[in-house]
């Protein structure tokens, strides 16, 4: 109960609990942005490192899978 009473006091016009929530949100938001940036760089880097033959093979494989799905009426045969 005393812990709740401490957070009821206002600090600079904003309740202490609101400040803690805002700081926590900003920290989580910054971490998520950092992780998203790293994921983008990894995906982009992997795409840049592919040769033309690898891209061609990947496109053929995707076309084969799409044609199988189309023949089965939208159901995968696997």
Secondary structure, 3 states (H helix, E strand, C coil): CHHHHHHCCEECCEEHHHHHHHHHHHHHHHHHHHHHHHHHHHHHHHHHCCCHHHHHHHHHHHHHHHHHHHHCCCCCCC
